[in-house]
Amino acid sequence: MRLKISHASKYSYTSPVSYGLLQLRQTPKSRVGQQVLSWDHQIQGGRIEAEYEDHNANWVQLISLDTGAEQLIISSSGEVEVEDRAGIIGQHRGFSPLWLFRRSTVLTRPGPLIRRLVKSAPDNSAGDVARLHGVAQLVRDAILYEPGWTDADTKAEDALEKGHGVCQDHAHVFISAARLLGYPARYAGGYLMMNDRVSQDAGHAWAEVHVESLGWVGFDISNAISPDSRYVRVATGLDYREAAPVSGMRFGASSESLDVSIQVQQQ
């Protein structure tokens, strides 16, 4: 399936920015089952200083804000051809060793609630993939999808305690549980073509687990499926912070507001 994507992020600052440097991870990956046909970035209020592939094989662009900027607009668009591989990405790539993805982070560190959830997980008598889908069901049952209860800094254990969250929280709790079971697991962020609408106000998040016989396999906990041809992978990492579309620092503005507009449709 060929997907056409546009993604605009508008940052408005309360006062002029004296200095700002951001990392932009907003370029989809060309990998097995996914081919980027075209992709372009337009920056207003800043400029691209450097580009590189990071340790997770994400394409990163360093953006410096113009001195005195009161607004930054990042517009990305392009076309991606995606094949339905039932969530199977395949062999591990990138500079990070596979064992690193068994390590917990601040956002995915397990607490008593996640450990209790893992005790309810099915064994692997039906195979690793079936077992992991069972874990995904436990996470989905424990956290009702409802925006407004969590934010980008919410930890997996806290989201599980609240019992409400979004796709990022589902992914973090699932990753934490998978690692407790001994699997390398990582966070994946990107785009999802919705069946009922074109315009969206946020990207999508899911998880990937390394299964010995298959390599990396994706699990979208929020939608109860493995990613298919409607999903576009953009960035991966140990958690959201390593795969965030935009991260960085700025000086001079006391606060900012962000308006995001995303469109994903079949071409």
VENMOFEN-V891990 format. One line per field, one symbol per residue. ss: DSSP state (a for helix, b for strand, c for the rest). burial: I if it has 16 or more other ideal C-beta (glycine too) atoms within 10 Angstrom, else O. A space follows every 50 residues. Layout:
BEGIN
ss=???
burial=???
END
This chain:
BEGIN
ss=cbbbbbbbbbbbbbbbbcbbbbbbbbbcccbccbbbbbbbbbbbcbbbbb bbbcccccbbbbbbbcccbbbbbbbbbbbbbbcccccbbbcccccccaaa aacccccccccaaaaaaaaccccccccaaaaaaaaaaaaaaacbbccccc cccccaaaaaaacbbcaaaaaaaaaaaaaaccccbbbbbbbbccccccbb cccbbbbbbbbcccbbbbbbccccbcccccbbbbbbbccaaaaccbbbbb bccccbbbbbbbbbbbc
burial=OOIIIOIOIIIOIOOOIOOIOIIIIIIIIOOOIIOIOOIOIOIOIIOOOO OOOIOIOIIIIOIIIIOOIIOIOIIIOIOIIIOOIOIIIOOOOIOIOOOO IOOIIOIIIIOOIIOOIIOOIOOOOOOIIOIIIOIIOIIIOIIOOOOOII OOOIIIIIIIOOOOIIIIIIIIIIIIIIIIIOIIIIIIIIIIIOOOOOOI OOIIIIIIIIIOOIIIIIIIIIIOIIIIIIIIIIIIIIIIOIIIIIOOOI OIIOOOOOOIOIIIOOO
END
